[in-house]
Amino acid sequence: MIPLYSTSQIRETDKYAIEVLGMPGILLMENASLELFGIISEQLKKLNISGRVGIVCGKGNNGGDGFALARHFANHGIPVTVIHTGEAGEMSGDCSLNFGILKKISGLNKNLSLKKYRNLRSLVELKKCNIVIDAMLGSGGIGELKSPYKEIVGYLNKLRKYKVSVDIPTGLDADKGYAEDKLKVDLTVTLGELKKGLFFSDGYELSKEIKKGGIGVDPGLYSRYKINEYLIEPEDAFNYLPEKGKGINKYSSGKVLTIAGSGKYPGAAVMTSKGVLKAGAGASVLAFPLSASGFIHKNITEVVVEHYNDGNKGYLAEKNIIDLEKRIEWADVVSAGPGLGRNEATQNALKKLLSTRKFKKLVIDADGLFPFNYKEYLNYNTKNIVFTPHMGEFSSLIGIYISKIKKDVLAYGKEFVQETNSYLVLKGAPTIIFYKEEVFINTAGNPGMAKFGTGDVLTGIISGFLAQQEDILKSLVCAVYLHSITADLLKTQYTEYGYTAENILEYFPRGIKFIKDTFAIQSR
């Protein structure tokens, strides 16, 4: 797991380095600018990008980083245009110092051009640059941007140049991942440690790539903080794979009952119940309406189908939950929801499933979430249940508009799991796992996953892993990451346009093999 930090933790560390360790702020700024220069130069070389560099600098420490960075470019013979939004008297101390240095050498170094921003015409010079660097606000730009930054961000978004942000893109809340005014960049070089807001909501979309640059302080200084947010690493999936003992059989390898599908949506049941087996569980049983059985038997071989009498209606009813009681008790995991439909009888059946709690573990997805919308789930014992909504379904569950959730998604996710004592897998780009105070962010995956059926496959995979080991969180981390890395492998073969959920299902064992091969070699 890679720890993610809050802006307050980063600021406290900077303050400690300055006030306790005696490292002047200007030294930290110089260290940061050297890191920025090295990382950006290496990136430009890799991408074969050269030419004039443009830097837009604000009046705080982010701007100071930009002024120092401009000096390094100029000293290395790289032409650079710097546009600053304020004068020395308006700047923070270290920013003003670096601005003063740059101003003095601008008349001596022909590679350096220093200009004051007056209006949008001041930015025309950036059209001559092949690289444009945002060093305006950093973590100081939260909420709706004010002039001139709002106009500058709008202008930069229209420029078809390679764009880099220093620390965080201007306008992004580095804690909440939300931006009112969105600056999209190709690369963000974040300083000190990784800020959590870069990896979800708007933060995830605004930077195509994120790299970390040091500021010259001991990394151990950050270890004193309690961390609640993490990035999932490939090695986590490897470490959390269920162990396969030599003496297992098909039942000890995990038993899953999938309650999914209907006459209207039979495909979801197929994808989910097959996903169970692809994840390595030994026994996958699908509960499905008798009247719609023809489709199922044509598309399933290894899954055992247990039909319930639906009275030719094609959907689940409350009496069917009673009929399935022995099978529910038999299963290590029950998953419910994909393709069930949302008629009233099915909603009552799902409420019956929760109220009786005959299951050992339960995964609720898709239509299975619908009966518990608008906090109806608070009327049930939801301890250790796994909820797997996408953002729209989560919005309905908690009764809050998506637009509001996106402004503080971590807070809403944490509140949900704390009031339900459950696990939340909030599907999306990225997918975020919540449990108690902790958050695990999965940034693997690609836009090709945004298709019907991918969530059904994930529900099956989650259920399959849950059936093979006791630890729920490990199963969720493993399932979510491997589901996404499989899609990434498919992207290399089919692009993000050409693969489907069924491809993820069939290719999933290769995702497992890829991770096992990678880390088995490293651990030898």
Residue, then its C-alpha position, 0 to 999 in steps of 0.5 A: m500500500i502507498p500512503l497518501y497524505s493530507t495538505s495539513q500533514i505536508r504543511e506540518t512537515d515543512k514547518y517542522a523541517i524549518e522550525v525544528l530542524g533549522m532548514p530554511g524555507i528557501l532551501l526547501m524551495e531550491n531542493a524542490s525546484l531541482e527535483l522539478f527540473g530533473i523530473i520534467s527534463e527526463q519526461l521531456k526527453k522521454l517524449n522527445i519534446s524540446g523548445r521554449v518552456g513557459i511558466v506561469c507563476g503565482k504569488g505564493n510558494n508555488g510561484g516561488d518553486g516556478f521562479a526557481l525552476a525557471r532559473h534552472f531551465a535558463n542556466h541549462g540553455i533552455p529558453v524560458t518565458v515566465i509570466h508572473t501574476g504579482e509584484a515582489g511586495e505581494m509575494s510570500g517571502d521565499c517567493s519574493l526572494n526567488f523572483g528578485i533573483l530571476k529579475k536580476i538575471s533576466g537582463l543577463n541571460k538571453n534564454l530568460s524572458l520575464k513578463k507581468y500578467r496584465n490581461l489574457r493578451s499577456l499569455v500569447e507568448l505561451k503559444k511560442c512554448n512547447i511546454v507550459i508549466d502551472a506554478m500558480l497556486g498549489s494547495g492554496g487554490i481551493g474553491e472557485l478561482k478568482s481573477p486572474y487565475k480563473e481566466i488563466v486556467g480557461y486559457l491554458n485549457k485551450l492551449r494544445k501544449y504539453k502541460v505540467s503542474v507544480d505540486i497540484p493542478t491549480g484549482l484542485d482541493a488536494d484533500k477532497g479531490y474536487a475542483e470548481d475550475k479544472l486545469k487539465v495537465d499531462l503531468t503533475v509533479t507533487l512535492g514532498e509526499l503524495k496528496k490524496g486528492l490527486f487520485f480520485s474525483d476531479g484529481y484523478e481526471l486532471s492529471k494524466e500522470i503523477k510523479k513525486g519529487g522530494i524537497g530534501v527532508d528525511p522521508g521518515l518525518y512523514s511516518r509519524y502521521k496516522i494514515n487512513e488513505y492508501l493507493i493499492e499496489p500490484e504487490d497487494a493483490f499478489n499478497y492477498l490472493p487466497e492460498k490454495g492448499k494441497g488438500i482442498n476440494k471443490y467445497s472447501s475451495g469456496k461455495v457461492l450462491t448467486i441470486a441474480g438475473s431475471g427473465k428480462y436480464p438473464g445475462a447478468a446472472v451468467m456473468t456473475s456466476k461465472g466470475v465466481l469460478k474464474a476467481g478460483a472458488g470451487a462451487s458456484v450455484l445460481a438461483f434463477p427463475l424456472s420460467a426463464s431457464g432456457f437461456i441460462h442452460k444454453n450459456i452455462t455449463e460449470v455453474v449449478v443452476e437451482h431454479y426457483n418457482d417464479g409462477n411464470k413471472g420471471y422474477l424473484a419474490e419473497k417466498n423464493i428466499i424462504d425456498l432458498e434458505k437451505r442453500i443460503e445457509w450452505a453457501d460461504v458467500v451469497s451475492a445478490g442483485p445483478g439483473l434481478g429487476r426492480n419490481e416490488a416483489t423482488q424488493n421485498a425478497l431482498k429485504k427478507l434476505l437481509s432481515t433473516r440474515k441466514f447468510k455468512k457473507l453477503v455481497i449486494d450489487a446493482d438491483g439488489l441495492f434498490p430496496f435500500n435507497y434513501k437510507e432504508y438500509l439503516n433499518y437492517n443489520t448490515k454488519n460486514i455486508v459488502f455493498t458495491p454501487h457505482m456513483g449513481e447507485f450510491s447517490s440513491l442509497i444515501g439520498i444525496y445528489i452526485s454533484k454534492i458527493k463529488k465535492d467530498v466523496l471520501a467523507y460520504g463513503k466513510e460516513f456510510v461504512q461507519e453508520t452501517n458497519s459494512y464494506l463499500v466498494l464504490k465502483g468508478a474511475p477510480t474504484i474506491i474501497f471503504y472500511k471503517e476509517e480507511v480508504f483504498i484507492n485502485t487506479a488500475g483500469n482504463p476507460g474501456m471498462a465503462k460497459f455493461g457487464t463489467g460490474d457483474v463480473l466484478t461482483g462474481i470475482i469478489s464473491g469468489f475470493l470472499a468464499q476462499q478466505e476469511d479476510i473480507l478487506k483482502s478479498l476486496v483489494c485483490a478482486v478490485y485490482l485484478h479485475s482492473i489489471t485484466a482490463d489493462l492487459l486487454k487494452t494492450q491487445y484490443t485498445e480501450y474500444g474493443y474489449t467487453a465484460e465477457n473478455i474480462l471474464e475469460y481473460f481474468p485468469r491471465g490477470i492472476k497469472f500476470i501478477k503471480d509471475t511478476f512477484a513470484i520472480q521478485s520474491r525468489 
